[in-house]
Amino acid sequence: MSNGYSLGGAALVDHKGKKRYYTLRDTEGRCLCTTGITEVAPGKDVPFFVQFPAPPEGTTEVEFSLPTFDSATVEITE
């Protein structure tokens, strides 16, 4: 199913656990994420939401990946 302008292509990558976590979807295939973002101007912030499955307990770091953007390391704390 097409999600139009959404963050449905985002993923978390656990390099240590060798696993990739994709954006969760509802029963109709729509991503549980922000939709409708059509442009991000240089130097501007755009708040967004993306829901992922929880990595296993003990995972302390994942990489946030969004197509066409640089990846970012995310530290997981309790």
N, CA, C and O of each residue as an XYZ file, in Angstrom:
312
protein
N       0.837     -1.181      0.000
C       0.000      0.000      0.000
C       0.876      1.236      0.000
O       1.890      1.275      0.697
N       0.504      2.241     -0.767
C       1.232      3.495     -0.832
C       0.906      4.352      0.381
O      -0.249      4.441      0.797
N       1.923      4.978      0.941
C       1.731      5.859      2.084
C       1.906      7.314      1.710
O       1.940      8.174      2.590
N       2.018      7.615      0.415
C       2.178      9.002      0.007
C       3.387      9.626      0.663
O       4.442      9.001      0.777
N       3.227     10.856      1.091
C       4.318     11.559      1.763
C       4.323     11.159      3.233
O       3.605     11.738      4.048
N       5.137     10.169      3.558
C       5.208      9.697      4.939
C       6.633      9.300      5.271
O       7.523      9.313      4.421
N       6.821      8.946      6.536
C       8.118      8.458      6.990
C       8.108      6.935      7.066
O       8.871      6.347      7.832
N       7.254      6.299      6.280
C       7.123      4.848      6.272
C       8.378      4.108      5.850
O       8.492      2.910      6.109
N       9.321      4.781      5.210
C      10.563      4.144      4.781
C      11.662      4.175      5.817
O      12.767      3.693      5.568
N      11.371      4.739      6.981
C      12.384      4.830      8.043
C      12.664      3.450      8.638
O      11.813      2.561      8.603
N      13.859      3.290      9.179
C      14.237      2.021      9.814
C      15.238      2.294     10.929
O      15.962      3.289     10.915
N      15.257      1.388     11.886
C      16.308      1.365     12.901
C      17.196      0.180     12.581
O      16.699     -0.915     12.316
N      18.500      0.382     12.602
C      19.444     -0.683     12.304
C      20.265     -0.977     13.550
O      20.930     -0.095     14.093
N      20.211     -2.218     13.993
C      21.000     -2.681     15.136
C      22.179     -3.451     14.554
O      22.070     -4.639     14.248
N      23.306     -2.762     14.406
C      24.477     -3.398     13.797
C      25.012     -4.536     14.669
O      25.410     -5.579     14.151
N      25.024     -4.340     15.976
C      25.532     -5.367     16.881
C      24.660     -6.626     16.826
O      25.180     -7.739     16.743
N      23.343     -6.449     16.872
C      22.412     -7.574     16.822
C      22.090     -8.048     15.413
O      21.363     -9.023     15.224
N      22.645     -7.339     14.413
C      22.450     -7.681     12.998
C      20.960     -7.786     12.649
O      20.501     -8.779     12.086
N      20.220     -6.719     13.005
C      18.775     -6.721     12.762
C      18.338     -5.330     12.320
O      18.908     -4.320     12.732
N      17.316     -5.302     11.473
C      16.735     -4.046     10.991
C      15.274     -4.015     11.423
O      14.545     -4.990     11.235
N      14.848     -2.897     12.001
C      13.480     -2.722     12.467
C      12.784     -1.686     11.584
O      13.245     -0.550     11.475
N      11.695     -2.070     10.966
C      10.968     -1.180     10.069
C       9.803     -0.502     10.783
O       9.338     -0.970     11.822
N       9.343      0.593     10.216
C       8.205      1.338     10.741
C       6.999      0.418     10.904
O       6.653     -0.331      9.990
N       6.363      0.477     12.073
C       5.161     -0.336     12.298
C       4.017      0.173     11.423
O       3.976      1.344     11.045
N       3.090     -0.732     11.109
C       1.938     -0.394     10.258
C       0.659     -0.888     10.911
O       0.664     -1.844     11.687
N      -0.442     -0.213     10.579
C      -1.737     -0.641     11.118
C      -2.282     -1.796     10.282
O      -1.618     -2.259      9.355
N      -3.484     -2.262     10.605
C      -4.054     -3.423      9.920
C      -4.376     -3.163      8.448
O      -4.614     -4.101      7.688
N      -4.383     -1.890      8.048
C      -4.637     -1.556      6.643
C      -3.355     -1.192      5.900
O      -3.399     -0.731      4.759
N      -2.218     -1.401      6.553
C      -0.930     -1.175      5.913
C      -0.407      0.244      5.992
O       0.629      0.547      5.399
N      -1.091      1.121      6.704
C      -0.626      2.501      6.836
C       0.434      2.577      7.937
O       0.302      1.956      8.992
N       1.478      3.347      7.670
C       2.547      3.451      8.669
C       2.061      4.184      9.906
O       1.210      5.070      9.827
N       2.611      3.804     11.044
C       2.356      4.509     12.301
C       3.431      5.586     12.401
O       4.399      5.473     13.153
N       3.217      6.631     11.611
C       4.221      7.679     11.481
C       3.575      8.964     10.976
O       2.414      8.987     10.569
N       4.361     10.020     11.016
C       3.928     11.303     10.482
C       3.749     11.192      8.976
O       4.545     10.547      8.293
N       2.713     11.818      8.468
C       2.476     11.882      7.026
C       2.328     13.343      6.616
O       2.142     14.217      7.462
N       2.411     13.597      5.328
C       2.150     14.937      4.805
C       3.349     15.862      4.730
O       3.196     17.017      4.332
N       4.535     15.403      5.097
C       5.721     16.255      4.967
C       6.138     16.221      3.503
O       6.510     15.169      2.983
N       6.076     17.365      2.843
C       6.417     17.409      1.419
C       7.752     18.077      1.156
O       8.340     17.907      0.088
N       8.232     18.841      2.136
C       9.494     19.557      1.937
C      10.161     19.828      3.276
O       9.493     20.136      4.264
N      11.483     19.710      3.300
C      12.270     20.096      4.458
C      13.309     21.090      3.945
O      14.252     20.717      3.247
N      13.126     22.338      4.295
C      14.034     23.381      3.825
C      15.385     23.268      4.529
O      15.442     22.884      5.697
N      16.471     23.598      3.830
C      17.798     23.543      4.443
C      17.853     24.369      5.730
O      17.400     25.513      5.766
N      18.410     23.775      6.780
C      18.570     24.457      8.052
C      17.314     24.547      8.897
O      17.343     25.149      9.970
N      16.221     23.972      8.446
C      14.956     24.029      9.195
C      14.699     22.708      9.910
O      15.148     21.655      9.459
N      13.977     22.766     11.024
C      13.573     21.582     11.779
C      12.136     21.230     11.428
O      11.297     22.113     11.246
N      11.859     19.940     11.335
C      10.497     19.455     11.104
C      10.235     18.336     12.102
O      10.826     17.262     11.989
N       9.353     18.569     13.082
C       9.056     17.505     14.047
C       8.315     16.352     13.364
O       7.506     16.567     12.461
N       8.603     15.134     13.806
C       7.938     13.969     13.221
C       7.857     12.848     14.231
O       8.496     12.892     15.281
N       7.056     11.833     13.900
C       6.839     10.670     14.757
C       6.941      9.422     13.905
O       6.367      9.364     12.818
N       7.662      8.424     14.385
C       7.742      7.112     13.736
C       7.740      6.068     14.842
O       8.520      6.169     15.789
N       6.873      5.066     14.735
C       6.836      4.006     15.752
C       7.484      2.748     15.202
O       7.172      2.299     14.099
N       8.404      2.179     16.001
C       9.134      0.970     15.631
C       8.873     -0.116     16.665
O       8.480      0.190     17.791
N       9.085     -1.384     16.301
C       9.074     -2.432     17.324
C      10.256     -2.215     18.267
O      11.289     -1.677     17.868
N      10.099     -2.631     19.493
C      11.175     -2.463     20.470
C      12.309     -3.447     20.196
O      12.066     -4.636     19.988
N      13.548     -2.954     20.197
C      14.685     -3.876     20.087
C      14.758     -4.732     21.350
O      14.143     -4.394     22.362
N      15.499     -5.829     21.299
C      15.620     -6.690     22.487
C      16.222     -5.943     23.667
O      16.987     -4.993     23.502
N      15.859     -6.395     24.858
C      16.418     -5.831     26.074
C      17.938     -5.942     26.000
O      18.478     -6.948     25.540
N      18.601     -4.919     26.451
C      20.065     -4.917     26.420
C      20.642     -4.189     25.215
O      21.842     -3.913     25.184
N      19.820     -3.875     24.227
C      20.285     -3.099     23.078
C      20.526     -1.676     23.554
O      19.645     -1.068     24.163
N      21.703     -1.143     23.284
C      22.048      0.183     23.790
C      22.211      1.227     22.692
O      22.298      2.421     22.977
N      22.255      0.779     21.436
C      22.474      1.728     20.349
C      21.908      1.188     19.045
O      22.085      0.013     18.724
N      21.230      2.044     18.299
C      20.742      1.717     16.962
C      21.036      2.903     16.063
O      21.363      3.995     16.528
N      20.913      2.668     14.780
C      21.100      3.729     13.802
C      19.749      4.039     13.181
O      19.071      3.131     12.701
N      19.341      5.312     13.181
C      18.100      5.736     12.543
C      18.406      6.034     11.089
O      19.290      6.834     10.780
N      17.673      5.388     10.202
C      17.913      5.517      8.775
C      16.634      5.972      8.073
O      15.567      5.390      8.267
N      16.755      7.011      7.262
C      15.644      7.526      6.468
C      16.180      7.791      5.070
O      17.136      8.550      4.914
N      15.585      7.182      4.050
C      16.101      7.357      2.692
C      16.326      8.829      2.332
O      15.505      9.689      2.650
N      17.431      9.099      1.676
C      17.913     10.405      1.193
C      18.465     11.309      2.294
O      18.890     12.427      2.001
N      18.471     10.859      3.557
C      19.045     11.632      4.660
C      20.225     10.870      5.250
O      20.309      9.648      5.127
N      21.134     11.598      5.889
C      22.233     10.946      6.608
C      21.662     10.159      7.777
O      20.673     10.569      8.386
N      22.279      9.040      8.087
C      21.863      8.236      9.240
C      22.320      8.911     10.532
O      23.252      9.714     10.539
N      21.636      8.562     11.626
C      21.992      9.121     12.931
C      22.007      8.012     13.967
O      21.135      7.142     13.970
N      22.989      8.044     14.839
C      23.081      7.073     15.930
C      22.151      7.511     17.049
O      22.112      8.682     17.427
N      21.392      6.531     17.576
C      20.468      6.788     18.668
C      20.862      5.905     19.847
O      20.919      4.682     19.724
N      21.132      6.530     20.988
C      21.467      5.785     22.198
C      20.175      5.416     22.913
O      19.291      6.255     23.085
N      20.072      4.163     23.326
C      18.883      3.681     24.044
C      19.233      3.558     25.522
O      20.170      2.856     25.902
N      18.460      4.257     26.343
C      18.665      4.205     27.786
C      17.348      3.845     28.454
O      16.287      3.931     27.836
N      17.418      3.448     29.702
C      16.215      3.101     30.450
C      15.572      4.319     31.044
O      14.542      4.210     31.710
